[in-house]
Amino acid sequence: EPLRTAHLSVFTCFYLR
């Protein structure tokens, strides 16, 4: 699911931040 991937990407970006 693209939406799920996008959500994961954002979460990862925030987490790595």
Backbone as JSON Lines, residues from 0, in Angstrom:
{"i":0,"aa":"E","n":[0.84,-1.21,0.0],"ca":[0.0,0.0,0.0],"c":[0.87,1.26,0.0]}
{"i":1,"aa":"P","n":[0.69,2.15,-0.96],"ca":[1.49,3.38,-1.08],"c":[1.29,4.28,0.14]}
{"i":2,"aa":"L","n":[0.06,4.34,0.63],"ca":[-0.22,5.21,1.79],"c":[0.57,4.73,3.0]}
{"i":3,"aa":"R","n":[0.57,3.42,3.19],"ca":[1.29,2.86,4.33],"c":[2.79,3.15,4.2]}
{"i":4,"aa":"T","n":[3.31,3.0,3.0],"ca":[4.74,3.25,2.77],"c":[5.07,4.72,3.05]}
{"i":5,"aa":"A","n":[4.19,5.6,2.6],"ca":[4.42,7.03,2.82],"c":[4.44,7.32,4.31]}
{"i":6,"aa":"H","n":[3.49,6.73,5.03],"ca":[3.43,6.94,6.47],"c":[4.71,6.44,7.13]}
{"i":7,"aa":"L","n":[5.16,5.3,6.7],"ca":[6.4,4.73,7.26],"c":[7.58,5.62,6.95]}
{"i":8,"aa":"S","n":[7.6,6.15,5.75],"ca":[8.71,7.01,5.34],"c":[8.77,8.25,6.23]}
{"i":9,"aa":"V","n":[7.61,8.85,6.47],"ca":[7.55,10.05,7.31],"c":[7.99,9.7,8.73]}
{"i":10,"aa":"F","n":[7.49,8.59,9.23],"ca":[7.83,8.18,10.6],"c":[9.34,7.96,10.71]}
{"i":11,"aa":"T","n":[9.9,7.3,9.71],"ca":[11.35,7.03,9.72],"c":[12.13,8.34,9.68]}
{"i":12,"aa":"C","n":[11.68,9.26,8.85],"ca":[12.36,10.55,8.74],"c":[12.36,11.25,10.09]}
{"i":13,"aa":"F","n":[11.21,11.24,10.74],"ca":[11.11,11.89,12.05],"c":[11.98,11.17,13.06]}
{"i":14,"aa":"Y","n":[11.96,9.85,13.0],"ca":[12.72,9.06,13.96],"c":[14.23,9.29,13.78]}
{"i":15,"aa":"L","n":[14.66,9.35,12.53],"ca":[16.08,9.55,12.25],"c":[16.49,10.99,12.56]}
{"i":16,"aa":"R","n":[15.51,11.86,12.61],"ca":[15.79,13.25,12.9],"c":[16.18,13.36,14.36]}
